[in-house]
Amino acid sequence: MTSEDFNVLPLDKMTDLPNESVEEFSFDDLWNDRPVENSLPSETAPEGELVPTAHAQPLRAEIEALERQKQSLAAEISALKAEKERLIAEELGDIKAQIERMLKEGVKDLEQRKQALELAIEQLERRRERIRQEMRSNFAGVSQDLAVRVQGFKDYLVGSLQDLAAAAEQLELPRFETPEKSPRPVEPPLRTEREETPRPSRGSQGRDYREESPRPPRTSNQGRDNWQEPRRSNRSGYESEPVGQSTPRQGFSDQNQRIQTLLDRYRSRPDYYGPPWQLRRTFEPIHAERVQQWFFKQGGRGTVRGMGSRLQNILVASAIISIMAELQGDRFRSLVLANSPERLGEWRRGLQDCLGISRADFGPDRGIVLFESPEALIQKAERLIEDKYSPLIIIDDTEERLNFALLQFPYWLAFAPEPQQTSSYWY
């Protein structure tokens, strides 16, 4: 039996078979799960040729249909992808457009509010300027300005009254056992003296008070610097030479060197950041002259010519307080007498600035006490002396009269105004 009997091509001619015959054979067997023997060709072509079977044409058509379906599906998928991308792009574009529109609307709203605020500010500024002009030009504005100032004075006065009330609560009533313990102030008969003695002439008021004799009669040549001399009489129980006398006292003779050393240090080496109760301001020779006069010529009791301003007087008083505190120690107290709360306020601020102390150092039981009336000051000084303290009484230059009872204390300092300022004072 040969290969011709089985209608099989020889191996050397199988290479001439078309590929699609092999593909049809294998695809038909695998796709339709038909037996292999059914797909074998039933007819043979002449030698060297393979005759296609009857099932080849339907399979080819089906394959082509699947290919077309595949291509259509791929095209549809591509179209769907493109549609998806287009929809996403459209949605993103809409979202972006909405965001941009919202931002523009927000910015526009903010700009409108900014313009409205700027307009309101401009209107308020114009109104403020108009009110200021009205305040400067009409009575209501001036009254408002005065009201503001009065309110400030009221606040100061309330604080002073509170301090005064606290001092009054701690005040002890004096014991009047004998008339000598609390002498009644006796004012000199000024009117009688003015009638008996000619009024000092204007041209003679500038003479140096140190040229006067110890107890001369009042004449037209006496100046303003002897304004306390008639008040210092034996009726007060204190006998001494007049304030204007140039005879040195002996009250600080044993401490002369120490006082002079302190004055030199204040003048040549001022310590602006020193400890409290030490002078912290520039000390000129003219200030040192006043202090030396009070210590060495008046013995800590008498008047000193004023410096022309209250601040300069406070500087001189601060130097004296600083030296006295150095000499007397913790038993030293200062009592300041002025006739108005405003002047007392200037004294308080000036002493704080010159001595480096605080407001807590002012009060009934503190280092410095402020008074408006001499009677209250006298009572306080008497209690301090009874308690073994050493009080220094400082009298402002606006005090027109000196109470006799003040002369009984060991240390007191009174500032006399300049001669050109004495026309409004009674002597």
Long-range contacts (C-beta under 8 A, 24 or more apart in sequence): 7-44, 9-47, 9-48, 9-50, 13-47, 13-48, 16-48, 16-49, 17-50, 18-50, 20-56, 20-60, 21-50, 21-52, 21-56, 24-52, 24-53, 24-55, 24-56, 24-59, 24-60, 27-59, 27-63, 28-55, 28-59, 31-59, 153-342, 156-341, 156-345, 157-341, 160-341, 160-344, 160-345, 163-362, 163-363, 166-363, 166-364, 167-363, 167-364, 167-369, 170-364, 170-365, 171-364, 172-383, 174-379, 174-382, 174-383, 181-382, 182-378, 182-379, 182-382, 183-236, 183-237, 183-404, 183-405, 183-408, 184-405, 185-374, 185-375, 185-378, 185-403, 185-404, 185-405, 186-235, 186-236, 186-404, 187-401, 187-403, 187-404, 188-230, 188-231, 190-426, 190-427, 193-218, 193-230, 193-427, 194-427, 200-224, 200-427, 205-419, 205-422, 206-419, 209-243, 209-244, 209-305, 210-244, 210-245, 210-246, 212-242, 212-244, 212-245, 214-241, 214-242, 214-245, 215-242, 223-419, 224-416, 224-417, 224-418, 224-419, 224-422, 224-425, 224-427, 225-303, 225-305, 225-416, 225-419, 227-303, 227-416, 227-422, 227-425, 227-427, 228-302, 228-303, 228-402, 228-414, 228-416, 230-427, 231-401, 231-402, 231-404, 231-407, 232-407, 235-404, 236-404, 236-405, 236-407, 236-408, 237-408, 238-407, 238-408, 240-301, 243-298, 243-302, 243-303, 246-297, 247-297, 248-296, 248-297, 248-299, 249-296, 249-297, 249-298, 249-299, 249-300, 249-301, 250-299, 251-295, 251-299, 251-300, 251-301, 251-410, 252-295, 252-296, 252-299, 252-300, 255-327, 256-296, 258-326, 258-327, 259-295, 259-296, 259-323, 259-327, 260-292, 262-322, 262-323, 262-326, 263-288, 263-291, 263-292, 263-319, 263-323, 266-319, 266-322, 274-356, 275-356, 276-355, 276-356, 276-357, 276-358, 276-361, 277-321, 277-322, 277-325, 277-355, 277-356, 277-357, 277-367, 278-322, 278-355, 278-356, 279-318, 279-319, 279-322, 279-354, 279-355, 280-353, 280-354, 280-355, 280-356, 281-315, 281-318, 281-353, 281-354, 283-315, 283-319, 287-312, 287-315, 287-316, 287-319, 288-319, 290-316, 291-316, 291-319, 291-320, 291-323, 294-320, 294-413, 295-320, 295-323, 300-392, 300-410, 300-411, 300-412, 300-413, 301-407, 301-410, 301-411, 301-412, 302-412, 302-413, 302-414, 303-413, 303-414, 303-415, 303-416, 304-413, 304-414, 304-415, 304-416, 305-415, 305-416, 305-418, 306-397, 306-415, 306-416, 306-417, 306-418, 308-418, 310-343, 310-346, 310-347, 310-350, 310-396, 310-397, 311-346, 311-350, 313-396, 313-397, 313-415, 314-346, 314-347, 314-350, 314-351, 314-354, 315-350, 315-354, 316-415, 317-351, 317-394, 317-413, 317-415, 318-350, 318-351, 318-354, 318-355, 320-392, 320-413, 321-351, 321-355, 321-368, 321-392, 321-394, 322-355, 324-390, 324-392, 324-411, 325-367, 328-390, 331-388, 331-389, 331-390, 332-367, 332-389, 332-390, 332-392, 333-367, 333-368, 333-369, 333-384, 333-389, 333-390, 333-391, 333-392, 334-367, 334-368, 334-369, 334-391, 334-392, 334-394, 335-368, 335-369, 335-371, 335-377, 335-380, 335-381, 335-391, 335-392, 335-393, 335-394, 336-368, 336-369, 336-370, 336-371, 336-394, 336-396, 337-371, 337-372, 337-374, 337-377, 337-393, 337-394, 337-395, 337-396, 337-399, 338-370, 338-371, 338-372, 338-396, 338-398, 338-399, 339-372, 339-396, 339-398, 339-399, 340-372, 340-398, 341-372, 343-396, 343-398, 344-370, 344-372, 347-396, 374-403, 374-405, 374-406, 375-403, 377-406, 378-403, 378-405, 378-406, 381-409, 385-409, 400-425, 400-426, 401-426
